[in-house]
Amino acid sequence: QAQGTGDEDYLSSLEDGLAAIRRYAPDALLVSLGFDAFEGDPIGFLSISTEGFGRIGESIARLGLPTVLVQEGGYNVEALGANLTSFLKGFEGAR
């Protein structure tokens, strides 16, 4: 099981990345949505919780950009649906 970066540190770094995107001011955003960052992923190196994916979705949605989500990665098959649902709920709730 992964012991890497958890929710709070990840979200802090994500805010830095989102600030750079705001400065660049793109017309649209493409998100490569990998759930191998999940804390229970057998080959991942991060420790993002299911709830953390919802918070990540909220943060990305607050950019207010047209967004394409491409799901890839995520090898804990039992948790994949819950992680995707959490992300999408957070994303849709913040739009």
Secondary structure, DSSP 8 states (H G I E B T S, - for coil): ---S-BHHHHHHHHHHHHHHHHHH--S-EEEEEEGGGBTT-SS---BB-HHHHHHHHHHHHTT---EEEEEE----HHHHHHHHHHHHHHHHHT-
